[in-house]
Amino acid sequence: MSHTDLSSPRTILTDSSTPMYYGRAETVAAILDNLASQRDVIVEGETGLGKSMLRATVARVARAEGWRTIRLDQPATVSGGERAIVITDLDTLSSADLNRLSELQRVDGVRLFATRRPPHPFASTSSQTRAPIISRATTITLMPLTLAQCDALIEEQVGITPMPTEPTLVERRWIWAQSGGFPRIAMSLLQSLSEAPVEEDSLSTPSRRTLIEASSVLAGLPPALQRFAGSLLPLVGVSFTRIRRFFNRVELSLLIESHVISDHRDTLCIPGPIQAALRMMTEPEMTPLAQDIIADICASVVIDAECTESEVGVAARALTIDATLRALIDPDAQLAVLSMAMWLSRRRGESEQAAALARRILTMHPAATSDGLLRTARQEGDDFERLTADLRAGMNLPVYDLCLWALCLQIPLTSGAEGVDELLVEIGVQSARIDRYGLETHRASLVAAAALDRGEFDEALRLTAPLLVPSHRDTLAALRAYSVDSLVHAQRLDHAALRATAEGFAQLATATTFERGLKADLTRRMTLDALTVIACAFGAAGQRVPSSIEQVTDRFLTEGLLHDDLSMSTSATICHLISAAQHDQQEELHGGLRFLTRESRTDTSAWVLAAAAGREPAPLFSPVTSALSQAVSLVLALTVEMQRGQHTFTEAIDALPDQSIPLTRLAQQFIATAATGATGATAQVDEIAGLEDATIPGAMVDFCIGVANADPMRLRRAAFTFQSMGGGEQAQAALTALAPLVSGDHAFEKSLRPLKRTVSSRLRAMDEKAEPLTPREYEIALLAAQGHRNADIAQRLFLSVRTVESHLYRAMRKLAVDRKGLHPSVLLRIGIES
């Protein structure tokens, strides 16, 4: 029995009659290549991986390529030169069918393609009768869909099924992570995504169809493995190394081979729909072995042995719901675990979850009441001075490692905070441990952040320089240093230095990916914060986020979705939104906001959604310091506001709190030059060091100097840059200034025609978008944006479907979007005409 290589090239049908490949185009090509080479093919795959869909696809493609498909009950007469193929599933054949199949294999011109489940110890029938058939065939193993295969499946489904919104990159990643690579679950999730209302938590509960598909995957497991999978539900998020020490390794291996569970990054993962189906099929109770694992995690927290952030969360949930477990574990250990889980939740920006844990501690352990606990229960920020006073007064905190606890506090990343330094000094005094968490360098990085906050840029860079020396740098201090440096370079419009900072950060972020333990997890949290700051810095500098940062973002997005880590996936989504806005990818921008709206809230996502909807967002504890707040305002001004028109862009620039930074002065000069044609102080523009051309500031410089010096090349470059970043009116201003300079130069004018057409199209769309919606158009557009279908809207508003379609068409024309581009945040920002 031989195995095939799926990498061999083959031409796949691409016309309108193309069969559905369900993400398996390479597999189909490999099967047909083997059949054409006179080799039978057996595909082995677990239940749910799409064997029946694969058989149907191969049958359609084979017929299109000239094969004749025959059934087992048909005579196997094959004329000269004719090719015939038998397609079947071996697991459903009787002994007579198997004998008939063996006879057909000996007929010239007849080939076999069959599927079956891999052999396993729970098989109810012997496979001896299948052995001769299998031994003469090439075997291909069917695995869960990869990310690329899942994307191909989604593309295929979107092409044949009308959907109100096409899934964006973030939504596609969510489908892949939630499906576990099972094709039918992925298709069901895609349908759910198109139908779910755009409201909080609408994606957390699987649809009935998704549950049915997930249940069919589990139905292929023997009852013993179903029960075993159910017993693992309370342990999702626990280290697989820890689980192996307690559970039967053979059973674990069988579950992994069935793809119901996985050990991604040594962590037990079960896709959400399969978890929900398991809860329906089994009683997910805490078994004695699971209780032993939770007790082991609690002991690890107490003695500071290795455990992970997700394990602490698992133990805290188990202690909350299982009274038997609470009776087995020492109350002090319970308090330590609940306290650590509370501080970790707060560090992730999940204030509601942290507050719930704080209230539970206050109820179950009233003696542990402290100011920090009360502030957490009320969802208030940290009072560092009060925490220092409590420590000096001898108040015991329910944590076993003060240094680790310090990393969980809401310490700003890019500014100073009253009392932080004194608190870190007191922790160092009271902690008998070696400073393995780098509190001293942590303090040094905070001094640099305070200098940034005061606007002392040279001092901030001087202080961060020794923190970034590779030979003796501390990771946490370096992350803050990179964040500080990126904001300094963004303020100065030093694009070259900003790009170098991003490259250094990307290397550090990659190096910390595979570390384990609580410190490593907290380091990843700080890496996410730094990633967000650096993405904002690029947006504030009018410079596109480099590929190295996009790769880090992509890795965190995928990991967050696979591990159901809401904070991680939210931060990565926000970074993706900045990149999408810079590239004028409106569908990606609206899709990312739609995804954040449908997910559970974190402090950061609530802030972003409020800002996107035009509401004044509540202040955040750490991300929005003065320097970063300015950067966020600049990001919006140079992307969303600029794309909405020159007047809106001017208002956004005028509203910036600091009018003295280079970008603000440059923007004011550009606005004045575009409005009046005056050259302004162009000499000052040339003095900006490190400025890159294909950026918004670079385009402003090109425009101002092009007008002053009558330079058509600079004006053309400015027009192209503005257009590529969504600035239609800005591009038109450059084209208007350029027109008299190239009049009569037919070659130059001809080279501008494609750009002129694109700019004109954008301006027409903006004019239509400016027309206000009527109340009825607004109401119907909002319902459509929330995912409702036309028929549902008609029934809800007591209108005909044709009337709904008419109103919706006019609304989309005014908004200059198709149905995929409708999003509640868009409607909230434009207002309606009463």
Residue pairs with C-beta under 8 A, 6 or more apart in sequence:
1 134
1 135
1 136
1 137
1 138
1 139
2 39
2 138
2 139
3 138
3 139
3 140
3 141
4 30
4 33
4 34
4 41
4 138
4 139
4 140
5 30
6 26
6 27
6 30
6 140
7 26
8 29
8 30
8 33
9 29
10 29
10 30
10 32
10 33
12 18
12 21
12 25
12 28
12 29
13 19
13 61
13 64
17 64
19 56
19 57
19 60
19 61
19 64
20 53
20 56
20 57
20 156
20 160
21 28
21 57
21 152
21 153
21 156
22 50
22 53
22 54
22 57
22 153
22 156
22 183
22 187
23 145
23 149
23 150
23 151
23 152
23 153
23 156
23 183
23 186
24 50
24 53
24 54
24 57
24 149
24 183
25 152
27 43
27 54
27 140
27 142
28 54
28 57
28 58
28 61
30 140
31 41
31 43
31 58
31 113
31 140
32 58
32 61
32 62
32 65
34 40
34 41
34 138
35 41
35 62
35 67
35 85
35 111
35 113
38 111
39 111
39 137
39 138
40 105
40 111
40 112
40 113
40 114
40 133
40 136
40 137
40 138
41 111
41 112
41 113
41 114
41 137
41 138
41 139
41 140
42 90
42 114
42 115
42 116
42 133
42 134
42 137
42 138
42 139
42 140
43 51
43 54
43 113
43 114
43 115
43 116
43 139
43 140
43 141
43 142
44 115
44 116
44 117
44 118
44 139
44 140
44 141
44 142
45 51
45 54
45 115
45 117
45 118
45 141
45 142
45 143
46 117
46 118
46 142
46 220
46 257
46 258
46 259
47 117
47 216
47 217
47 219
47 220
47 221
47 258
48 182
48 184
48 185
48 213
48 216
48 217
48 220
48 259
49 142
49 143
49 144
49 181
49 182
49 183
49 259
50 142
50 182
50 183
50 184
51 89
51 115
51 142
52 89
52 115
53 183
53 184
54 115
54 142
55 87
55 88
55 89
55 113
55 115
58 87
58 113
59 69
59 85
59 87
62 69
62 85
62 87
62 113
63 69
66 83
67 83
67 84
67 85
68 78
68 82
68 83
68 84
68 85
69 84
69 85
69 86
69 87
70 76
70 84
70 85
70 86
70 104
70 110
71 86
72 86
72 88
72 93
72 97
72 100
72 101
72 104
73 100
76 84
76 103
76 104
76 107
76 110
78 84
78 107
78 108
78 109
78 110
82 109
83 109
83 111
84 109
84 110
84 111
85 110
85 111
85 112
85 113
86 101
86 104
86 110
86 111
86 112
86 113
86 114
87 113
87 114
88 97
88 101
88 112
88 114
88 115
89 114
89 115
89 116
90 98
90 114
90 115
90 116
90 130
90 133
91 115
91 116
91 117
93 101
95 129
98 129
98 130
98 133
101 112
101 114
101 133
102 132
102 133
104 110
104 112
105 112
105 133
105 136
112 133
112 137
114 133
114 137
115 142
116 130
117 220
118 141
118 257
119 127
120 254
120 257
121 254
122 222
122 224
122 225
143 181
143 259
144 180
144 181
144 182
144 259
145 153
145 176
145 179
145 181
145 182
145 183
145 186
146 181
147 173
147 176
147 558
149 181
150 172
150 175
150 176
150 179
150 181
150 186
151 172
151 176
153 183
153 186
153 187
154 167
154 172
154 175
154 186
154 190
157 187
157 190
158 166
158 167
158 190
161 191
163 194
163 820
164 194
164 784
164 787
164 789
164 819
164 820
164 822
165 194
165 590
165 591
165 594
165 787
165 819
165 820
165 822
166 587
166 591
166 820
167 175
167 190
167 193
167 194
167 591
168 587
168 588
168 590
168 591
168 592
168 594
168 595
169 576
169 588
169 591
170 557
170 573
170 576
170 591
170 592
170 595
171 193
171 591
171 594
171 595
173 557
173 558
173 561
174 189
174 193
174 203
174 561
174 595
175 186
175 189
175 190
175 193
176 186
176 561
177 271
177 558
177 561
177 562
178 185
178 189
178 271
178 272
178 273
178 561
179 185
179 186
179 189
179 271
179 273
180 259
180 260
180 262
180 271
180 273
180 274
181 259
182 213
182 214
182 217
182 259
182 271
184 213
184 216
185 210
185 213
185 214
185 217
185 271
185 273
185 274
187 213
188 207
188 209
188 210
188 212
188 213
188 273
189 210
189 273
191 207
191 209
192 203
192 206
192 207
192 209
192 210
193 203
194 787
195 207
195 787
195 789
196 202
196 203
196 598
196 787
197 786
197 787
197 788
198 594
198 597
198 598
198 785
198 786
198 787
198 823
198 824
199 597
199 598
199 786
200 597
200 598
200 599
200 600
200 601
201 598
201 599
201 600
202 598
203 598
203 599
204 599
204 600
205 276
206 214
206 272
206 273
206 276
210 273
211 273
211 276
211 277
211 280
213 273
214 271
214 273
214 274
214 276
214 277
215 277
215 280
215 281
217 260
217 274
217 277
218 226
218 229
218 260
218 274
218 277
218 278
218 281
220 258
221 229
221 258
221 260
224 251
225 251
225 254
225 255
225 258
226 278
226 281
226 282
227 282
228 251
228 255
229 255
229 260
229 261
229 270
229 278
229 282
230 278
230 279
230 281
230 282
230 283
230 284
231 282
231 284
231 285
231 287
231 289
231 290
232 243
232 247
232 255
232 261
232 268
232 270
232 290
233 270
233 275
233 278
233 279
233 284
234 284
234 286
234 290
234 294
234 314
234 317
234 318
235 243
235 268
235 290
235 293
235 314
236 268
236 269
236 270
236 275
236 314
237 267
237 268
237 310
237 311
237 313
237 314
237 563
238 267
238 268
238 293
238 297
238 310
238 311
238 314
239 266
239 267
239 268
239 307
239 308
239 311
239 516
240 263
240 266
240 267
240 268
241 266
242 293
242 296
242 297
242 311
243 252
243 268
243 293
244 252
246 289
246 292
246 293
246 296
247 289
252 261
255 261
256 262
256 263
260 270
260 274
261 268
261 269
261 270
262 269
262 270
263 269
264 562
264 563
265 514
265 559
265 563
266 516
267 308
267 310
267 563
269 562
269 563
270 278
272 564
278 284
286 294
286 318
286 322
286 324
286 325
290 318
291 322
291 324
291 325
291 328
294 314
294 315
294 318
294 319
294 325
294 329
295 325
295 328
295 329
297 307
297 311
297 312
297 314
297 315
297 337
298 315
298 319
298 329
298 333
298 334
298 336
298 337
299 305
299 333
300 306
300 307
300 311
301 307
301 312
301 315
301 333
301 336
301 337
301 340
301 400
302 332
302 333
302 336
302 400
303 400
304 400
304 401
304 404
306 516
306 517
307 517
307 518
308 516
308 517
308 518
308 521
309 344
309 518
309 521
309 522
310 521
310 563
310 565
312 337
312 340
312 341
312 344
312 518
313 341
313 344
313 345
315 337
315 341
316 337
316 338
316 340
316 341
316 342
316 357
318 325
319 325
319 326
319 329
319 334
319 337
319 338
320 338
320 360
326 334
331 365
334 364
334 365
335 361
335 365
335 368
335 398
336 398
336 399
336 400
338 357
338 360
338 361
338 364
338 365
338 398
339 361
339 368
339 397
339 398
339 399
340 399
340 405
340 408
341 357
342 354
342 357
342 358
342 361
342 373
342 376
343 354
343 399
343 405
343 408
343 409
344 408
344 522
345 351
345 353
345 354
345 357
346 354
346 376
346 408
346 410
347 407
347 408
347 409
347 410
347 522
347 525
348 525
348 566
348 567
348 602
349 567
349 570
349 602
349 603
349 604
349 620
350 566
350 567
350 602
350 603
351 379
351 603
352 379
352 601
354 376
354 379
355 376
355 377
355 378
355 379
358 373
358 374
358 376
358 377
359 377
361 368
361 373
361 398
362 368
362 369
362 373
362 374
362 377
365 398
368 398
370 390
370 395
370 397
371 383
371 386
371 387
371 390
372 382
372 383
372 386
372 387
372 390
372 397
375 381
375 382
375 383
381 410
381 621
382 409
382 410
382 411
382 621
383 419
384 409
384 417
384 418
384 419
384 420
384 422
384 423
385 418
385 419
385 422
385 423
387 409
387 419
387 423
388 419
388 422
388 423
388 426
390 397
391 397
391 402
391 423
391 426
391 427
391 430
392 426
397 405
399 405
401 431
401 433
402 427
402 430
402 431
403 427
403 428
403 431
403 433
403 435
403 436
403 437
403 439
404 437
404 518
404 519
404 522
405 427
406 423
406 424
406 427
406 437
406 439
406 442
407 437
407 476
407 519
407 522
407 526
408 522
409 423
410 621
410 622
411 417
411 420
411 446
411 622
412 449
412 621
412 622
412 625
413 449
413 480
413 483
413 526
413 529
413 530
413 533
413 622
413 623
413 625
413 628
414 449
414 452
414 453
414 480
414 483
414 484
414 487
414 533
414 625
414 627
414 628
415 449
415 450
415 452
415 453
415 625
415 626
415 627
415 628
416 446
416 447
416 449
416 450
416 453
417 446
420 446
421 443
421 446
421 447
424 439
424 442
424 443
424 446
425 443
427 439
428 435
428 439
428 440
436 519
437 476
437 519
438 474
438 475
438 476
438 477
441 467
441 473
441 474
441 476
441 477
442 474
442 476
442 477
442 480
444 463
444 466
444 467
444 477
445 464
445 467
445 476
445 477
445 478
445 480
445 481
445 484
446 480
447 463
448 459
448 460
448 463
448 464
448 467
448 480
448 481
448 484
449 460
449 480
449 483
449 484
449 625
451 457
451 459
451 460
451 463
452 460
452 484
452 487
452 488
452 627
453 625
453 626
453 627
457 488
457 491
457 492
460 484
460 485
460 488
461 485
461 488
464 481
464 484
464 485
467 473
467 474
467 477
467 478
467 480
467 481
468 478
468 481
468 482
468 485
468 504
475 508
475 512
475 523
476 523
476 526
478 508
479 505
479 508
479 523
479 526
479 527
479 529
479 530
480 526
480 530
482 501
482 504
482 505
482 508
482 530
482 534
483 529
483 530
483 533
483 534
485 497
485 501
486 498
486 501
486 502
486 505
486 533
486 534
486 537
486 538
487 533
487 537
487 540
487 627
487 628
487 631
489 495
489 497
489 498
489 501
489 537
489 541
489 690
490 498
490 537
490 538
490 540
490 541
490 631
490 634
491 540
491 627
491 630
491 661
491 662
491 663
492 662
492 690
493 541
493 542
493 662
493 663
493 666
493 688
493 690
493 691
493 697
494 689
494 690
494 691
495 541
495 543
495 690
495 691
495 692
495 695
495 697
496 690
496 692
497 690
498 537
498 538
498 541
498 543
498 690
499 543
499 546
501 534
502 534
502 538
502 546
502 548
502 549
503 546
503 548
505 530
505 531
505 534
505 549
505 552
506 548
506 549
506 551
506 552
508 527
509 527
509 530
509 531
509 552
510 552
512 520
512 523
512 524
512 527
513 555
515 523
524 568
525 567
527 556
528 556
528 567
528 568
528 571
528 572
529 571
529 622
529 623
531 549
531 552
531 553
531 556
531 571
531 572
531 575
532 571
532 574
532 575
532 604
532 623
533 623
533 628
533 631
534 549
535 545
535 549
535 553
535 574
535 575
535 578
535 579
536 578
536 628
536 631
536 632
536 635
537 631
538 544
538 545
538 546
538 549
538 578
538 582
539 545
539 578
539 581
539 582
539 631
539 634
539 635
539 638
539 639
540 630
540 631
540 632
540 634
540 635
540 638
540 663
541 634
541 663
541 695
541 697
542 634
542 638
542 663
542 695
542 696
542 697
542 698
543 692
543 695
543 696
543 697
544 579
544 582
544 583
544 694
544 695
545 553
545 575
545 578
545 579
545 582
549 575
550 579
553 572
553 575
553 576
553 579
554 572
556 568
556 569
556 571
556 572
557 568
557 569
557 572
557 573
557 576
559 565
559 568
560 566
560 567
560 568
560 569
560 570
560 571
560 572
561 569
566 599
566 600
566 602
567 602
567 604
569 599
570 596
570 599
570 602
570 604
570 605
571 604
573 592
573 595
573 596
573 605
574 592
574 596
574 604
574 605
574 608
576 588
576 592
577 588
577 589
577 592
577 593
577 608
578 635
578 639
580 588
580 589
580 592
581 589
581 635
581 639
581 640
582 639
582 725
583 725
584 643
584 724
584 725
584 726
586 817
586 821
587 820
587 821
590 821
590 822
590 823
590 825
590 826
593 608
593 609
593 612
593 823
593 825
594 823
596 605
596 608
596 609
597 609
597 824
597 825
599 605
603 620
603 621
604 620
604 623
606 617
606 618
607 617
607 618
607 620
607 623
607 624
608 617
609 825
610 616
610 617
610 618
611 617
611 632
611 636
612 825
612 829
613 824
613 825
613 828
613 829
614 825
614 828
614 829
615 828
624 632
629 657
630 656
630 657
630 658
630 661
633 652
633 655
633 656
633 657
634 656
634 663
636 652
637 649
637 652
637 653
637 656
637 667
638 696
638 725
639 725
639 726
641 648
641 649
641 651
641 652
642 648
642 649
642 652
642 696
642 725
642 726
642 727
642 730
643 725
643 726
643 727
643 728
644 766
645 728
645 729
645 766
646 671
646 674
646 729
646 730
646 733
649 667
649 671
649 727
649 730
650 671
653 664
653 667
653 668
653 671
656 664
658 664
659 665
659 668
662 688
662 697
663 697
665 684
666 685
666 688
666 697
666 700
666 701
667 700
669 680
669 681
669 684
669 685
669 700
669 704
670 700
670 703
670 704
672 678
672 680
673 679
673 680
673 703
673 704
673 707
674 703
674 730
674 733
677 707
677 737
679 704
679 707
679 708
680 704
680 708
682 704
682 705
682 708
682 709
685 700
685 701
685 704
685 705
686 701
686 705
688 697
688 701
691 697
691 698
691 701
692 698
693 702
693 717
693 721
694 721
694 724
695 721
696 721
696 722
696 725
696 727
698 721
699 717
699 718
699 721
699 722
699 725
699 727
699 730
699 734
700 718
702 714
702 715
702 717
702 718
702 721
702 734
703 714
703 715
703 718
703 730
703 733
703 734
703 737
705 711
705 714
706 712
706 713
706 714
706 715
706 718
706 734
706 737
706 738
707 715
707 737
710 741
712 738
712 741
712 742
712 748
715 734
715 735
715 737
715 738
715 741
716 734
716 738
716 752
718 731
718 734
719 731
719 734
719 735
719 738
719 752
719 755
719 759
720 731
720 755
722 728
722 730
722 731
722 734
723 731
723 755
723 758
723 759
723 762
728 759
728 762
728 763
728 766
729 763
729 766
731 755
731 759
731 762
732 759
732 763
735 752
735 755
735 756
735 759
738 752
742 748
742 749
742 752
743 749
765 816
766 816
768 813
768 814
768 815
768 816
769 814
769 815
769 816
769 830
771 814
772 814
772 830
772 831
772 832
772 833
773 781
773 811
773 814
773 815
773 827
773 830
773 832
773 833
774 807
774 832
774 833
775 832
775 833
775 834
776 807
777 807
777 808
777 810
777 811
777 814
777 832
778 811
778 827
778 832
779 797
780 793
780 797
780 804
780 807
780 808
780 811
781 807
781 808
781 811
781 812
781 815
781 822
781 827
782 824
782 827
783 792
783 793
783 796
783 797
784 790
784 793
784 808
784 819
784 822
785 822
785 823
785 824
785 826
785 827
786 824
788 796
790 801
790 804
790 805
790 808
791 801
793 799
793 804
794 800
794 801
794 803
794 804
797 804
808 819
812 818
812 819
812 821
812 822
815 821
815 822
815 826
815 830
817 826
